[in-house]
Amino acid sequence: MGARRMGRERALQMLYAMDVADVDAEAEIALYWAHLAEEGSGNHGFADDLVRAYGRRSEHIDGMIREVSHHWRLERMARVDRNVLRLATAELLDMDDVPRRVTLNEAVELAKRFGSEGSAGFVNGILDRIASDLGKD
């Protein structure tokens, strides 16, 4: 598995934990690497950057998701779907070196792996609208 894909999975785990435990990004990063990461897990950089990107702009990112998810309240979305959307939106906003296509494809893969049967299509539809709103080609 590639380093960035692994970083996205770890960031998703951290965002999920932040959602459940209502802790901030820095606290969750410290907790994750101290207690939950696998032995010898290597570079934390990309995962930490994604979590911090969401932490800095959580209200803005959640607002963007709310704006395009017309029939779904953020609080009623499946927790995995909600956090995949948060992760990918943070990546679209803060990671200029990652093409839109890569961000969306990786988010869909996370949704397939960790979400429910309909998660991939749901995540793809919402993120496509967010990316378009951001002017990402």
N, C-alpha and C positions, 0 to 999 in steps of 0.2 A: 504494500500500500504506500502511496506517495506521501511525502511529508505534509503537504498542504491538506490532502484528504484526511489524514490522521488528525491534523490540527483542527479541521472543521468538526470532526466527530467529538474531539475533546471539548471544543468550544460549545458545541450543542449540549454536551453533558453539563458543562458549567452553567449555561443559560437556563437549562431545565432546573438545576439545583437552586439557582437564584430565584426562579419563579416559584418554586415550592417553599423555600425557606425564607424568602424575602430578605436576602442579604445583598450588599452592594458588590460591584465587580471585583474590587481589590480583595475584599474578604473571601469571596468565592475562589478566586485564583489561588490565594494562599492555602485555603482549605483543600482544594482539589489536589494541588501538587504535593501537599503534605500527607494526605490520607487516601486519596482515591486513585491516583495515577499508578500505572503498572511499573514495576521495577525496571530501571534502565530506560525510561521512556524518552530520554533525549531532549531535543530542543523544544522549548515551550513557546517560543516567540510568536508564531503565527496564531496559535490558539489564544494566547494572552492578548494579542493585538485585537482580535475579533471581539473578545469579551469586553475589553476596555472600550472599543468603538461603540458597542451597544450601550455600555454603562454611561458613557459621556452623553449620548443622545437618546436615551431610552424613551423619553416622552415624545420626542420628535419622530422616532422610528415607529413607535406604537401608533402615533397619529397618522403616519403615512399608510400603515397597514389598515387602520380603521377607515380611512378615506376611500380606499379601493375595494374593500370587502363589504359591498353594499348589503348583502343579506346575512352576514355573519358578524356578530359582536366579537371583539377580540377575546373577551372573557369566556365566551361560549365555545371558542375553537378548542380542538384537542390540544393538549399541552405540547405535545411533540410538534404538531403543525405550527402552532403559534411561535415556538422557539426556533424552528427552522426558518420561518419567515423573518424573525428578528435578526437571526444570524446573517442570512443572505442580504437583507436590507442594509445592515451595518457594513457588509462587505462591498455592496454596490456604492455606498456613500464614501467609504474610507480607503478602499483598496483600488486605486486608479490603475495599478499594473495588472489587475485581473480582468480579463474581458467579460462582458455581460454574459455571453454564452457559457463560459466556464462557471461563473457564479450560479446561473440558473440550473445548469446540468448537475452541478454538485449538490445543490439544494434538493433537486428532484431525487437524486440518489439517496440522500439522507432520509427524505420522506418515505421512499420505498423501503429502506432498510429498517427504519425505526417507527414509522407511522402505520396507519391503517391502510386498508385496500384503496380508498379514495384519496389518500393524502398526496400522492405524487401529482395528480391532476389539479387538485386544489391549490397546492403550493405553486405549481407552474403558472396557473392562471393569475394568481395574485401578484407573483413576482414579475411576470411579464408586464402587467400594468404599472407596477412601481418603477421598473426599469425604464419603461417608455416615458413616464412622468419625469424621470430624472434626465431624460435625453440620452440615455445609454444606448449606443448602437450595437 
